[in-house]
Amino acid sequence: VQLQAFGGGLVQAGGSLRLSCAASGRTFTRDAMAWFRQAPGKEREFVAVIGWSTGNTYYADSVKGRFTISRDITKNTVYLQMNSLKPEDTAVYYCATTRSYPYGSERYSTWTYDYWGQGTQVTVSS
């Protein structure tokens, strides 16, 4: 499975960006896609996850109400719509996938996800 993330950029606080993650390869073996982010000097942290077949979603508290994860099955692509961006959202954003939809603490762990995209930089200026 190969994942390619794109759509990052520089935006002012309060602005919006939409990230995309295109999946290719044996995507039928995957049933969840997630977004993580990593700011300089910090650990990679969970942002959101979506069930590929069900569309079920789950968000980190820090982005709930501002970010929306969605998927287009026909394009094998997952999106992250980010609104009301804050300087603390500045990070490299990564998409990742796992075999089955994760629950509980599994959602937050990078070990749950076995394929990762290359990351795309999001910078929010104040």
LUMRO-864498 format. One record per residue (C-alpha): residue in one letter; x, y, z. Coordinates in nm, 4 decimals, padded with zeros to 6 digits. Layout:
<recs>
<rec 'A', <X, Y, Z>>
...
</recs>
This chain:
<recs>
<rec 'V', <00.0000, 00.0000, 00.0000>>
<rec 'Q', <00.1321, 00.3434, -00.0915>>
<rec 'L', <00.0015, 00.6687, 00.0508>>
<rec 'Q', <00.0696, 01.0132, -00.0866>>
<rec 'A', <-00.0303, 01.3188, 00.1134>>
<rec 'F', <-00.0512, 01.6657, -00.0324>>
<rec 'G', <-00.2286, 01.9986, 00.0089>>
<rec 'G', <-00.0250, 02.1595, 00.2849>>
<rec 'G', <00.0891, 02.5177, 00.2779>>
<rec 'L', <00.1097, 02.8496, 00.4594>>
<rec 'V', <-00.2117, 03.0043, 00.5868>>
<rec 'Q', <-00.3039, 03.2808, 00.8296>>
<rec 'A', <-00.4726, 03.2041, 01.1591>>
<rec 'G', <-00.8447, 03.1591, 01.1066>>
<rec 'G', <-00.7949, 03.0327, 00.7541>>
<rec 'S', <-00.8623, 02.6933, 00.5976>>
<rec 'L', <-00.6741, 02.4205, 00.4150>>
<rec 'R', <-00.7732, 02.0843, 00.2737>>
<rec 'L', <-00.5296, 01.7970, 00.2814>>
<rec 'S', <-00.5616, 01.4938, 00.0569>>
<rec 'C', <-00.4177, 01.1446, 00.0896>>
<rec 'A', <-00.4289, 00.9197, -00.2146>>
<rec 'A', <-00.3951, 00.5467, -00.1553>>
<rec 'S', <-00.2771, 00.2912, -00.4095>>
<rec 'G', <-00.1807, -00.0738, -00.4121>>
<rec 'R', <-00.3592, -00.3353, -00.2028>>
<rec 'T', <-00.6052, -00.0863, -00.0582>>
<rec 'F', <-00.8771, -00.3511, -00.0221>>
<rec 'T', <-00.6812, -00.4870, 00.2758>>
<rec 'R', <-00.7257, -00.1575, 00.4615>>
<rec 'D', <-01.0355, -00.0486, 00.6509>>
<rec 'A', <-00.9299, 00.2726, 00.8240>>
<rec 'M', <-00.7382, 00.5822, 00.7303>>
<rec 'A', <-00.6078, 00.8383, 00.9756>>
<rec 'W', <-00.4294, 01.1682, 00.9965>>
<rec 'F', <-00.1517, 01.2380, 01.2428>>
<rec 'R', <00.0652, 01.5439, 01.2866>>
<rec 'Q', <00.4062, 01.6198, 01.4260>>
<rec 'A', <00.5260, 01.9606, 01.5344>>
<rec 'P', <00.8974, 02.0377, 01.5774>>
<rec 'G', <01.0337, 01.8820, 01.8941>>
<rec 'K', <00.7101, 01.7000, 01.9694>>
<rec 'E', <00.5832, 01.3475, 01.9297>>
<rec 'R', <00.3575, 01.2509, 01.6452>>
<rec 'E', <-00.0028, 01.2918, 01.7581>>
<rec 'F', <-00.3355, 01.1569, 01.6398>>
<rec 'V', <-00.5714, 01.3961, 01.4608>>
<rec 'A', <-00.8598, 01.1968, 01.3124>>
<rec 'V', <-00.9573, 00.8567, 01.1742>>
<rec 'I', <-01.2241, 00.7338, 00.9344>>
<rec 'G', <-01.3542, 00.3871, 00.8616>>
<rec 'W', <-01.3075, 00.3131, 00.4949>>
<rec 'S', <-01.6213, 00.0998, 00.4590>>
<rec 'T', <-01.8416, 00.2512, 00.7320>>
<rec 'G', <-01.7447, 00.6161, 00.7213>>
<rec 'N', <-01.7270, 00.6212, 01.1020>>
<rec 'T', <-01.5095, 00.9045, 01.2280>>
<rec 'Y', <-01.3280, 01.0022, 01.5443>>
<rec 'Y', <-01.1350, 01.3187, 01.6266>>
<rec 'A', <-00.8800, 01.4371, 01.8761>>
<rec 'D', <-01.0292, 01.6887, 02.1169>>
<rec 'S', <-00.7882, 01.9546, 01.9941>>
<rec 'V', <-00.9415, 01.9571, 01.6447>>
<rec 'K', <-01.3022, 01.8555, 01.7107>>
<rec 'G', <-01.5433, 02.1016, 01.5548>>
<rec 'R', <-01.2735, 02.2558, 01.3338>>
<rec 'F', <-01.1439, 01.9643, 01.1256>>
<rec 'T', <-01.3444, 01.7185, 00.9171>>
<rec 'I', <-01.2154, 01.3897, 00.7813>>
<rec 'S', <-01.3888, 01.2366, 00.4814>>
<rec 'R', <-01.3219, 00.9838, 00.2091>>
<rec 'D', <-01.3977, 00.9277, -00.1577>>
<rec 'I', <-01.4057, 00.5544, -00.2168>>
<rec 'T', <-01.4100, 00.5944, -00.5949>>
<rec 'K', <-01.0820, 00.7856, -00.5816>>
<rec 'N', <-00.9199, 00.5911, -00.2945>>
<rec 'T', <-00.8618, 00.9273, -00.1313>>
<rec 'V', <-00.9075, 01.0613, 00.2195>>
<rec 'Y', <-00.9391, 01.4301, 00.2954>>
<rec 'L', <-00.8836, 01.6484, 00.5982>>
<rec 'Q', <-01.0695, 01.9777, 00.5824>>
<rec 'M', <-00.9128, 02.2129, 00.8339>>
<rec 'N', <-01.1004, 02.5289, 00.9296>>
<rec 'S', <-01.0383, 02.7991, 01.1903>>
<rec 'L', <-00.6702, 02.7117, 01.1869>>
<rec 'K', <-00.4537, 02.8163, 01.4788>>
<rec 'P', <-00.0761, 02.8635, 01.5037>>
<rec 'E', <-00.0640, 02.5529, 01.7243>>
<rec 'D', <-00.1908, 02.3493, 01.4285>>
<rec 'T', <00.1448, 02.4060, 01.2601>>
<rec 'A', <00.3004, 02.0659, 01.1946>>
<rec 'V', <00.3852, 01.8075, 00.9342>>
<rec 'Y', <00.0675, 01.6142, 00.8672>>
<rec 'Y', <00.0845, 01.2442, 00.7873>>
<rec 'C', <-00.1800, 01.0054, 00.6622>>
<rec 'A', <-00.1717, 00.6445, 00.7714>>
<rec 'T', <-00.3742, 00.3291, 00.7294>>
<rec 'T', <-00.4514, 00.0134, 00.9206>>
<rec 'R', <-00.6283, -00.3138, 00.8514>>
<rec 'S', <-00.9343, -00.2556, 01.0712>>
<rec 'Y', <-01.1047, 00.0425, 01.2299>>
<rec 'P', <-00.9381, 00.1128, 01.5660>>
<rec 'Y', <-01.1214, 00.1719, 01.8927>>
<rec 'G', <-01.0244, 00.3266, 02.2223>>
<rec 'S', <-00.6583, 00.3937, 02.2815>>
<rec 'E', <-00.5669, 00.2111, 01.9601>>
<rec 'R', <-00.6736, 00.5179, 01.7656>>
<rec 'Y', <-00.4017, 00.7315, 01.9190>>
<rec 'S', <-00.1081, 00.4951, 01.8827>>
<rec 'T', <00.1224, 00.5174, 01.5845>>
<rec 'W', <00.1839, 00.1433, 01.6256>>
<rec 'T', <-00.1736, 00.0739, 01.5164>>
<rec 'Y', <-00.1042, 00.1987, 01.1644>>
<rec 'D', <00.1260, 00.0058, 00.9358>>
<rec 'Y', <00.1522, 00.2219, 00.6253>>
<rec 'W', <00.2350, 00.5931, 00.6254>>
<rec 'G', <00.2482, 00.8709, 00.3730>>
<rec 'Q', <00.5421, 01.1050, 00.3390>>
<rec 'G', <00.3886, 01.4036, 00.5186>>
<rec 'T', <00.2874, 01.7508, 00.4118>>
<rec 'Q', <00.3794, 02.0714, 00.5931>>
<rec 'V', <00.1078, 02.2962, 00.7319>>
<rec 'T', <00.2161, 02.6326, 00.8688>>
<rec 'V', <-00.0298, 02.8686, 01.0358>>
<rec 'S', <00.0906, 03.2226, 01.0918>>
<rec 'S', <-00.0456, 03.4424, 01.3683>>
</recs>
